[in-house]
């Protein structure tokens, strides 16, 4: 079964771009019929779906984050990336990558999860 792991800097300065990579083992974002999502959880708040990339390469985004979010294929078909531009301290959260066989966007529709990575926005 697919396993996912997030990687990237744990500290980002305000106004900069938050960049993370999700590495998938036991699967491929281009040949497996799943969507591949980024989800985050700010401290004291619930899970928030940010966006996803489908096996076709098409990307989809939460309306609240679309203007500053990019989700793309990585350097190989075993990776996909998140870029969140113009970050503020409110973007501090645990960031997860996850996959859904039903192409859902709700956290409960995700079949596989990474362990999550803490990202702090601070100067």
N, C-alpha and C positions, 0 to 999 in steps of 0.2 A: 504494500500500500504506500501511497505517497507520503513523504515526510518533507516538511518545510522548515527553513531556518532563516531568520532575519539577520542582517548584518549592516553595519554602518556606524558613523560617529554617534556617540551618546550625548554630545554637547554641541549645540548650534547657536550661533549668535543671532540676536534679533535682526530682522530685515534680510537675513541670508536664506539660502535654500537648504531645506532638509532633504537629504538623499539617503535612501535605504535600498538594499537589494534583498530579494527573497530567493534562496536557492532551493530547488526542488530535487529530491532524490526519489527514485522509483516512479517517475512520471515525466511528462513533457508538456509544456504549455501550448505547444503547436500541434501535437498529435493526440493528446488526451482530451476527451470531450467534457471539459470542466471550464468554469470560470475561475479566475485567480484574483483574489480581492486583497485590499488593504483595509484594515480595521484598526481603530485606535480607542484608547480608554484614558481620558484625562483623570487626574486624581479626584476622587470623590464623585465621579460621574459614570454613566453607563457606556456601553460599547457603541461606537459610531462607525458605520460603514462609510468609507471614503470613496471607493471606486474599485473597478475591476478591469481586467483584460480577459477576453475570451480566446479560445483556441484559434479562432480565425485571425486574431490580431486586433480586433476592434476593441476600443476602450470605452468605458462608461463611468460616470462620475456622480457623486452626490451633488445636487444643485447648490448646496451651501459652500462647497469647496471647489467647484468646477473651474472657477476663474483662476485659481492658483495651483492646481493639481495636475500632474502628468503621470500616467502609468504606462510603462512601455516594456517591451521585451528587453532582456538583458543581453549580455555578450554571447550567450548560448540559449538554446531552447529549454534549458534547465533553470533559467533565471528570469525574473521580472523585477522591475524597479518602481520606486515611488520617488517623486520629486514634489515637494511642497514649498512653494515660493513665498517670500515676504513673511517669514514666520514671526510670531510674537510669543511672549511667555504663555499665552493661552493655548498654544500648540504643544506645550509640554504634556506628554502622555506616554503610555506604553503602546507601542505600535506592533500590530500583528499582521502577518500574512496568512491567508487561508484560502481554501478551495471549495467549490460547490459543484456537485454533479447535477444539481437542478437549476443552475444558473441563477440562484437567488442572491439577494442583497441583504437579507436580514441575517444577523449573527447565527440564529438557530438553524438556518439553512446551510451552514458551512459544514462540510464533512471532515476536513482536515485542517489543523491549526499549527502554526509555528509556536514556539515557546514565548514569543514576545520579546521586545527589546525596549528599554527605557530610553527616551530621548528628552533631554532638558534644553529648553530655550532660555539662555541667560547670557548676559554680557560679562 
